[in-house]
Amino acid sequence: MRDFRKLSIWSKGHQLTLKIYMLTKCFPKEETFGLVSQMRRAAYSIPSNIAEGCGRNSVPDLKRFLTISSGSASELEYQLCLSKDLNYISEPLFKELEQEIIEIKKMLFSFSSKL
């Protein structure tokens, strides 16, 4: 069993989740149960699955949860693209968050490959 709090990848995922929560506070009210809910769920799924995988007793389980985390990162990446196209966020903010997600996905792949 690993302590997920000691992993930089978990920390980056957690920080991204906090950013998404702050960002989506400014979205239109009609998106509360749509895009806002989906973005928040996808965001917190990234560090949540890292944490759950670290609590498992086998490397295959950890790898499976890292794969799920990567899928959630890709889902959030699309939702940010949609948010940009709907003019809920600016292009520079989209690019900044997109880069954070790409970095997290690379870290997930690298961590999984080293197990």
N, C-alpha and C positions, 0 to 999 in steps of 0.2 A: 504494500500500500504506500502510495506516494502522497506527500503533502502538496496539494495543488496550489496553495498560497505561495509556495516558493518558486513556482514556475513563472518565468517572464511572459510566456504565452498566455497564461491565465490572467495575469495582471493587465496585459494589453487588451484582452477581451473584456475584462471588467471595466476598464477605462472607456472603451468604445461604447459599452452598454450605457454607462452614465451619460456620455455625450448624446447618444440617441434619445435617452429619456428627456434630456434638457431640450434638444432640438425639436422633438415632436410636441412639446408643450405649446409651440407656436403654430402648429398646423390648424387648419380649419376645423371647427367643431364637428362638421359632418363626417370627418375622417376618424373620429375617436374610436369607433367600433370597426373601422376598416383598416386603412393603411397604418394608422398610429399603432393600433393593437398588433398588427402583423409585424411591423418593424421592431417594436419592443420585444415581442416574442422571439423573433429571429436573433435579435441582439443578445438577449440574456441566455439564449440557447447555446451560444458559443462558449462562454465560460462555464455554464452549467454542465455541459457534456464533458468538458475537460475535467471538471471536478468529479463528476460521476465516474468517468473512466479511471481516474486516479484512485478511486475507492474500490475498484474491482481487484480481484486477486490474480488476474492473468494478463499477460501481454496482449493476447488476441482481443480480449474485452476492451482494454485500453485503446488499442488501435481502432476498434469498431466505433468507440465513442469519439475519437479524434476525427474519424471520417464523417460522423454525424455533425460534429462541430463545423467542419469544413463546408458541408452542405448548407448549414445555417448561415455561414458567412457569405456564401454565394447568393443565397436567398436575399439577405440584407443588401448585398451589392446591387441586385436588381431593383429592390424597393427604393434605394437611394436614387437610382437612375430614373425611376418613375417619378419620384418626388421632384427631381430636377426638371423633368419634362412637363410636370404640372405647375411649375414655378413656385413650389413650396420652399425650395432651397436654391441657393445661387450656384452657378457653375464652379467658382473657386471652392466653396464649401464641399460640393460634391466631389471634386478632385481630391481634396484633402482627406475626406473620409474614405474614398475609394482606395487611396494609397494605404491607409491604415488597414483596410480589409485585405488588400493584396499581401501586405506584410504578414498579417496574421495567418492567411492561408499558406504562405510559404513556410512559416514557422511550424504550422501543423503538419505539413508534408515532411519537413525536415525531422521533426521530433518523431513522427511515426516511422520514418525510414531508419532511424537510429535504434529503434527498439528491437 
